[in-house]
Amino acid sequence: MKLSVFTVSVPDLNAAELASAAAAAGIEGIEWRFRGIPEDALSEQPSFWRYNRCSIDPDKWQEEVPVFREAAAKYGRQSFALVPYLGCGDLPATEQAFQAASKLGASMMRVGVPGYDRTTAYPELYAKAVRYLNEVQDMAKQYSIKAVVETHHQTIAPTASLAHRLVQSLDPEHVGVLYDPGNMVHEGYENHRMGLELLGPYLAHVHVKNAGWHVKAAIDAREQAASNPSSGYHLALSTSWECHWAPLTEGLVDWVQMVRDLRAVGYNGYYGIEDFSGVMQSGAMLQHFAAVFAAIERRINEEEQT
């Protein structure tokens, strides 16, 4: 079982610190975040999406990529993926990212998928994405780097089946799917085994995290009823729920069954940690991830031997 870390989840570490921590945990692969730090975030505490010290700045990639690549190499880690935040259709930024990924020595790179917010109809977004991905495929061939679309909530690819629909006409040698069950807790759940079987050769990578749903409140009407019984609490029409990131072993994704399903379809790629729960320091989180997946592997191996 090959383990990796997406550096968005270790914002307090710089490149060398992350590579050292990954080596100490037995995590072989590194997926480098490709995004700049906002100027006004530099005075903040490190955070996943703003002041992330383990990110390559697209505006400085030519000077920064060698630093990140060499940090990984120093500790015997593999810089196998670059993970940018590309807009669907932004071909100049996509090619720049491919250039950076090539310099990094990566074999995989995430590309853009349209978001979905009810303002533009799905068929229009789908057509835009397919046009873009056909251009991406040509770049992927040129740079010998597989492009992947991620199953992600609030996009037109929240499920395995919708991600498959985007890539089904493309060559799985060059374009694939990054399967993220944790994202699918927020939006997009479908039977994991069925989705993996559908993806077939397009299954390129797996992200590891967890999430769960919690009742936010039974609408403001409940509070209103408590202070004014005559207001009519029965008028509340729904309960408000929120989805939150959870520690790896505490959310809705059953990672033991998930690994069983992945092994059943012949998956032998990386399992990449992307824990946003924030309950552990980065080094401890990486150690915990490695320990949990070692235990999962032992359990499944024992099952297969009985």
Secondary structure, DSSP 8 states (H G I E B T S, - for coil): -EEEEEGGG-TT--HHHHHHHHHHHT--EEEEEE----GGGTTS---SSSS-TTEE-GGGHHHHHHHHHHHHHHTT-EEEEEEE---TT-HHHHHHHHHHHHHHT-SEEE----B--SSS-HHHHHHHHHHHHHHHHHHHHHHT-EEEEE--TTBS--SHHHHHHHHTTS-TTTEEEEE-HHHHHHTT---HHHHHHHHGGGEEEEEE-EEEEEEEESHHHHHHHHH-GGG-GGG----EEEEEEE-TTTSS--HHHHHHHHHHTT--SEEEE------S-HHHHHHHHHHHHHHHHHHHHHHHH-
